[in-house]
């Protein structure tokens, strides 16, 4: 029922874009609306999306933290809260892991990543809204880490902002 209501409110351009892409996600009021083509349904049934369980656990924990604390705090507060929430849920992770930046075989720098959860990198922000530079930074960390997927989480807004980035 929600699917029909959601689809009736999209513009012709949005419908055209959705039909071109195999997967369309829109986060509204902490609900995830997923509209899938037949190709995506087939791929998911063949277990080609191996990270869904991992990222859904992280997103669920992040939503719980945002719901309990709300916006307005420094990033480190949300980082500590997510640390405790993932421990409560028995999610295995590494916090503040160092990432080597390598250029043509030479180590040229280091960066600390907020969390590694399996093959997923988690980068956290506490801003009013995410900016393009946040996305680019997370994508660069993802590529440098050789991980498969990253979650960019922004706790600073009224609603938790979530970006899922695949390498």
C-alpha positions as a Markdown table, in Angstrom:
| # | Residue | x | y | z |
|---|---|---|---|---|
| 1 | Unk | 0.0 | 0.0 | 0.0 |
| 2 | Unk | 2.8 | 2.5 | 0.9 |
| 3 | Unk | 4.5 | 1.6 | -2.4 |
| 4 | Unk | 1.5 | 2.7 | -4.5 |
| 5 | Unk | 1.3 | 6.0 | -2.5 |
| 6 | Unk | 5.0 | 6.6 | -2.8 |
| 7 | Unk | 5.0 | 5.9 | -6.6 |
| 8 | Unk | 2.1 | 8.1 | -7.2 |
| 9 | Unk | 4.0 | 11.1 | -5.8 |
| 10 | Unk | 7.1 | 10.8 | -7.9 |
| 11 | Unk | 7.7 | 13.0 | -10.9 |
| 12 | Unk | 8.2 | 11.8 | -14.5 |
| 13 | Unk | 11.9 | 12.5 | -14.2 |
| 14 | Unk | 12.1 | 10.5 | -10.9 |
| 15 | Unk | 10.2 | 7.6 | -12.4 |
| 16 | Unk | 12.5 | 7.6 | -15.5 |
| 17 | Unk | 15.6 | 7.7 | -13.2 |
| 18 | Unk | 14.2 | 4.9 | -11.0 |
| 19 | Unk | 13.6 | 2.7 | -14.1 |
| 20 | Unk | 17.1 | 3.3 | -15.3 |
| 21 | Unk | 18.7 | 2.3 | -12.0 |
| 22 | Unk | 18.4 | -1.2 | -10.6 |
| 23 | Unk | 18.0 | 0.1 | -7.0 |
| 24 | Unk | 16.3 | 3.2 | -5.5 |
| 25 | Unk | 16.5 | 4.1 | -1.9 |
| 26 | Unk | 14.8 | 7.0 | -0.1 |
| 27 | Unk | 15.2 | 7.6 | 3.7 |
| 28 | Unk | 12.1 | 9.2 | 5.1 |
| 29 | Unk | 11.3 | 9.3 | 8.8 |
| 30 | Unk | 13.6 | 6.4 | 9.5 |
| 31 | Unk | 11.7 | 4.2 | 7.1 |
| 32 | Unk | 13.6 | 2.8 | 4.1 |
| 33 | Unk | 11.6 | 2.5 | 0.9 |
| 34 | Unk | 13.2 | 0.1 | -1.5 |
| 35 | Unk | 11.9 | -0.1 | -5.0 |
| 36 | Unk | 13.4 | -2.9 | -6.9 |
| 37 | Unk | 13.5 | -4.0 | -10.5 |
| 38 | Unk | 13.1 | -7.7 | -11.4 |
| 39 | Unk | 16.9 | -7.8 | -12.0 |
| 40 | Unk | 17.6 | -6.7 | -8.5 |
| 41 | Unk | 15.1 | -9.1 | -7.0 |
| 42 | Unk | 16.9 | -11.9 | -8.9 |
| 43 | Unk | 20.3 | -10.8 | -7.7 |
| 44 | Unk | 19.2 | -10.5 | -4.1 |
| 45 | Unk | 17.6 | -14.0 | -4.3 |
| 46 | Unk | 21.0 | -15.3 | -5.5 |
| 47 | Unk | 22.7 | -13.6 | -2.5 |
| 48 | Unk | 24.8 | -11.3 | -4.5 |
| 49 | Unk | 24.2 | -8.5 | -2.0 |
| 50 | Unk | 26.3 | -9.9 | 0.7 |
| 51 | Unk | 26.5 | -6.7 | 2.8 |
| 52 | Unk | 22.8 | -6.1 | 3.5 |
| 53 | Unk | 22.8 | -7.9 | 6.9 |
| 54 | Unk | 26.0 | -6.2 | 8.0 |
| 55 | Unk | 25.0 | -2.7 | 7.1 |
| 56 | Unk | 21.4 | -3.1 | 8.4 |
| 57 | Unk | 22.8 | -4.0 | 11.8 |
| 58 | Unk | 25.0 | -0.9 | 11.9 |
| 59 | Unk | 22.1 | 1.3 | 10.6 |
| 60 | Unk | 19.8 | -0.1 | 13.3 |
| 61 | Unk | 22.3 | 0.6 | 16.0 |
| 62 | Unk | 22.9 | 4.1 | 14.7 |
| 63 | Unk | 19.1 | 4.8 | 14.6 |
| 64 | Unk | 18.8 | 3.7 | 18.2 |
| 65 | Unk | 21.7 | 6.1 | 19.2 |
| 66 | Unk | 20.1 | 9.0 | 17.3 |
| 67 | Unk | 16.7 | 8.3 | 18.8 |
| 68 | Unk | 18.0 | 8.2 | 22.3 |
| 69 | Unk | 20.4 | 11.1 | 22.2 |
| 70 | Unk | 19.1 | 13.3 | 19.4 |
| 71 | Unk | 21.0 | 16.0 | 17.5 |
| 72 | Unk | 23.3 | 18.8 | 18.8 |
| 73 | Unk | 26.3 | 17.0 | 20.3 |
| 74 | Unk | 29.9 | 16.6 | 19.1 |
| 75 | Unk | 30.8 | 13.7 | 16.9 |
| 76 | Unk | 32.8 | 12.0 | 19.7 |
| 77 | Unk | 29.6 | 11.7 | 21.8 |
| 78 | Unk | 27.8 | 9.8 | 19.0 |
| 79 | Unk | 31.0 | 7.7 | 18.4 |
| 80 | Unk | 31.0 | 6.6 | 22.0 |
| 81 | Unk | 27.3 | 5.9 | 22.1 |
| 82 | Unk | 27.6 | 3.8 | 18.9 |
| 83 | Unk | 30.5 | 2.0 | 20.4 |
| 84 | Unk | 28.4 | 1.0 | 23.4 |
| 85 | Unk | 25.3 | 0.2 | 21.3 |
| 86 | Unk | 27.3 | -2.1 | 18.9 |
| 87 | Unk | 28.8 | -3.8 | 22.0 |
| 88 | Unk | 25.3 | -4.4 | 23.4 |
| 89 | Unk | 24.3 | -6.0 | 20.1 |
| 90 | Unk | 27.4 | -8.2 | 20.0 |
| 91 | Unk | 28.5 | -6.6 | 16.7 |
| 92 | Unk | 32.2 | -7.2 | 16.1 |
| 93 | Unk | 34.1 | -4.0 | 15.2 |
| 94 | Unk | 37.3 | -2.0 | 15.4 |
| 95 | Unk | 37.1 | 1.6 | 16.6 |
| 96 | Unk | 39.5 | 4.4 | 15.4 |
| 97 | Unk | 41.5 | 2.0 | 13.2 |
| 98 | Unk | 44.4 | 3.6 | 11.4 |
| 99 | Unk | 44.4 | 3.5 | 7.6 |
| 100 | Unk | 47.6 | 3.9 | 5.6 |
| 101 | Unk | 47.4 | 6.2 | 2.6 |
| 102 | Unk | 49.7 | 4.6 | -0.1 |
| 103 | Unk | 50.8 | 6.4 | -3.3 |
| 104 | Unk | 52.7 | 4.2 | -5.9 |
| 105 | Unk | 53.7 | 1.7 | -3.2 |
| 106 | Unk | 54.9 | 4.4 | -0.7 |
| 107 | Unk | 53.1 | 5.2 | 2.5 |
| 108 | Unk | 52.4 | 8.9 | 2.4 |
| 109 | Unk | 50.1 | 9.3 | 5.4 |
| 110 | Unk | 47.7 | 7.9 | 7.8 |
| 111 | Unk | 44.0 | 8.5 | 8.6 |
| 112 | Unk | 41.9 | 7.2 | 11.5 |
| 113 | Unk | 38.6 | 5.7 | 10.5 |
| 114 | Unk | 35.7 | 5.8 | 13.0 |
| 115 | Unk | 34.8 | 2.1 | 12.8 |
| 116 | Unk | 35.5 | -1.0 | 10.8 |
| 117 | Unk | 32.7 | -3.6 | 11.0 |
| 118 | Unk | 33.7 | -6.6 | 8.9 |
| 119 | Unk | 34.2 | -5.4 | 5.4 |
| 120 | Unk | 32.3 | -2.1 | 6.1 |
| 121 | Unk | 33.9 | 1.2 | 6.9 |
| 122 | Unk | 31.8 | 3.5 | 9.0 |
| 123 | Unk | 32.5 | 7.3 | 8.9 |
| 124 | Unk | 30.5 | 9.5 | 11.3 |
| 125 | Unk | 29.7 | 13.2 | 11.2 |
| 126 | Unk | 27.7 | 15.6 | 13.5 |
| 127 | Unk | 26.8 | 18.4 | 11.1 |
| 128 | Unk | 23.5 | 20.1 | 10.3 |
| 129 | Unk | 23.7 | 18.5 | 6.8 |
| 130 | Unk | 26.2 | 16.4 | 4.9 |
| 131 | Unk | 28.3 | 18.1 | 2.2 |
| 132 | Unk | 29.8 | 16.8 | -1.0 |
| 133 | Unk | 33.3 | 16.9 | 0.7 |
| 134 | Unk | 32.0 | 14.4 | 3.3 |
| 135 | Unk | 31.0 | 12.0 | 0.6 |
| 136 | Unk | 34.3 | 12.4 | -1.3 |
| 137 | Unk | 36.3 | 11.9 | 1.9 |
| 138 | Unk | 34.5 | 8.7 | 2.8 |
| 139 | Unk | 34.8 | 7.4 | -0.8 |
| 140 | Unk | 38.6 | 8.1 | -0.6 |
| 141 | Unk | 38.9 | 6.3 | 2.7 |
| 142 | Unk | 36.9 | 3.4 | 1.2 |
| 143 | Unk | 39.2 | 3.1 | -1.8 |
| 144 | Unk | 42.4 | 3.4 | 0.3 |
| 145 | Unk | 41.1 | 0.7 | 2.8 |
| 146 | Unk | 40.3 | -1.8 | 0.1 |
| 147 | Unk | 37.0 | -2.4 | 1.9 |
| 148 | Unk | 33.9 | -3.2 | -0.1 |
| 149 | Unk | 31.3 | -0.8 | 1.4 |
| 150 | Unk | 31.1 | 2.3 | 3.6 |
| 151 | Unk | 28.4 | 3.9 | 5.6 |
| 152 | Unk | 28.5 | 7.7 | 6.1 |
| 153 | Unk | 26.3 | 8.6 | 9.1 |
| 154 | Unk | 25.4 | 12.1 | 10.1 |
| 155 | Unk | 23.9 | 12.5 | 13.6 |
| 156 | Unk | 23.8 | 16.3 | 13.5 |
| 157 | Unk | 20.4 | 16.7 | 11.8 |
| 158 | Unk | 16.9 | 16.3 | 13.1 |
| 159 | Unk | 16.9 | 12.9 | 11.3 |
| 160 | Unk | 19.8 | 10.5 | 11.0 |
| 161 | Unk | 21.3 | 11.0 | 7.5 |
| 162 | Unk | 22.7 | 7.7 | 6.0 |
| 163 | Unk | 24.7 | 7.3 | 2.8 |
| 164 | Unk | 25.7 | 3.8 | 1.7 |
| 165 | Unk | 28.8 | 3.8 | -0.6 |
| 166 | Unk | 30.0 | 0.8 | -2.5 |
| 167 | Unk | 33.5 | 0.4 | -3.8 |
